[in-house]
């Protein structure tokens, strides 16, 4: 794993997973939310967002954390990834986490509710189109994340 993309429903734990993977692997973490949203939570225009990602993927190694729903352009980062991780957590778990962490706008809640039926199929198509040779992991809950991290830790320890 040298170039990892983490996608998933809001409040699934993408940033936490990215930080933990960064600790284990030593790879730099790029938190896409911080780069994408402009003042007033205005989304970056799609063409600018795609260009920004093309610049980011030129780096030799990274973990990119973020799923921007209907605003996102995933192609540039998926095409450069060797690993794609999708957090497909249940709605209730993510909704509970979202309530606990902060106040969210209405469009966030809408995306949270429609994610599995509208966003996830789009992500799956994008992975098939742009990352057909990448290792893809679909993690369905905290236990799956723990198991994945344990395997990454073992793999990292086995490397000279």
C-alpha atoms as one frame of an Amber mdcrd trajectory, in Angstrom:
protein
   0.000   0.000   0.000   1.531   3.261  -1.182  -1.491   5.183  -2.478  -4.728
   4.562  -0.625  -8.163   6.109  -1.107 -10.745   5.886   1.677 -14.405   6.410
   0.781 -17.646   5.912   2.655 -20.781   7.344   4.165 -20.463  10.435   6.338
 -19.392   9.741   9.940 -18.275   6.199   9.103 -14.800   6.942  10.449 -12.803
   7.672   7.285 -10.550  10.245   8.949  -9.922   8.049  11.981  -9.016   5.116
   9.730  -6.767   7.326   7.607  -4.921   8.605  10.675  -4.428   5.079  12.000
  -3.214   3.817   8.610  -0.831   6.755   8.456   0.599   5.807  11.861   1.060
   2.171  10.853   2.458   2.723   7.356   4.212   6.064   7.738   2.328   7.356
   4.709   1.177  10.987   4.719  -2.557  11.529   5.149  -4.385  14.016   2.943
  -7.747  14.997   4.417  -9.782  15.990   1.373 -12.550  17.804   3.290 -10.034
  20.439   4.351  -8.974  21.046   0.759 -12.366  20.862  -0.918 -14.691  23.051
   1.106 -14.303  26.772   0.581 -15.421  29.479   3.037 -19.064  29.186   4.003
 -18.988  25.454   3.167 -19.119  26.284  -0.518 -18.050  23.331  -2.676 -15.065
  23.780  -4.971 -16.099  23.766  -8.649 -15.758  20.268 -10.177 -13.086  21.223
 -12.726 -10.955  22.879 -10.027 -11.443  19.894  -7.722 -10.334  17.448 -10.427
  -7.265  19.593 -11.178  -6.399  19.854  -7.479  -6.530  16.061  -7.158  -4.356
  15.584 -10.239  -1.739  17.698  -8.451  -2.102  15.727  -5.218  -1.716  12.294
  -6.831   1.666  13.263  -8.274   3.123  12.676  -4.832   4.819   9.285  -4.550
   2.810   8.011  -1.586  -0.335   9.063   0.285  -3.580   8.167   1.996  -6.502
  10.272   0.756  -9.446  10.382   3.085 -12.764  11.763   1.968 -16.027  11.156
   0.208 -17.723  14.335  -0.897 -20.905  12.738  -2.177 -22.566  14.401  -5.119
 -19.893  17.113  -5.196 -17.032  14.669  -5.639 -14.899  13.791  -8.637 -13.257
  10.503  -7.667 -11.615   9.566 -10.970  -8.252  11.308 -10.517  -7.523   9.768
  -7.117  -8.960   6.338  -7.905  -6.892   6.101 -11.101  -3.713   6.707  -9.092
  -4.588   4.453  -6.141  -3.164   1.008  -5.481  -5.600   0.482  -2.584  -9.243
   1.525  -2.198 -11.052   1.166   1.107 -14.819   1.650   1.263 -16.459   1.989
   4.660 -19.967   0.623   4.135 -21.287   1.062   7.663 -24.977   0.902   8.586
 -26.991   4.113   8.481 -27.859   4.085  12.188 -24.211   3.796  13.257 -23.204
   6.717  11.045 -26.203   8.833  12.045 -25.402   8.281  15.727 -21.764   9.241
  15.167 -22.801  12.338  13.204 -25.153  13.483  15.982 -22.399  13.034  18.559
 -19.636  14.789  16.638 -21.172  18.030  15.382 -24.079  19.859  13.859 -24.510
  19.012  10.212 -26.339  20.712   7.365 -29.440  19.313   5.726 -27.577  18.215
   2.583 -25.247  16.106   4.757 -28.219  14.311   6.320 -29.797  13.740   2.923
 -26.531  12.234   1.629 -26.228  10.097   4.760 -29.704   8.627   4.207 -29.385
   7.971   0.462 -25.757   6.838   0.529 -26.187   3.080   0.149 -28.769   3.360
  -2.630 -27.407   6.288  -4.633 -23.804   7.120  -3.729 -22.416   3.624  -3.163
 -23.395   2.340  -6.641 -21.705   5.406  -8.188 -18.568   4.701  -6.139 -18.595
   1.039  -7.176 -18.845   2.044 -10.849 -16.029   4.571 -10.425 -13.798   1.949
  -8.806 -14.500  -0.484 -11.658 -13.756   2.205 -14.248 -10.750   3.942 -12.681
  -9.162   1.444 -10.268  -9.628  -2.030 -11.772  -6.177  -3.204 -10.630  -6.315
  -1.730  -7.142  -6.778  -3.817  -4.029 -10.323  -3.030  -2.895 -11.550  -3.563
   0.666 -15.188  -3.058   1.645 -15.392  -2.859   5.439 -18.866  -3.169   6.919
 -18.259  -2.196  10.525 -15.771  -1.548  13.322 -14.778  -5.225  13.643 -13.885
  -5.345   9.939 -11.821  -2.165  10.368  -9.981  -3.637  13.371  -9.233  -6.820
  11.426  -8.024  -4.813   8.428  -5.749  -2.665  10.599  -4.383  -5.763  12.311
  -3.489  -7.230   8.914  -1.848  -3.987   7.768   0.129  -3.929  11.021   1.305
  -7.526  10.477   2.237  -6.725   6.879   4.184  -3.628   7.956   6.042  -5.597
  10.654   6.998  -8.291   8.137   8.679  -5.797   5.799  12.441  -5.357   6.229
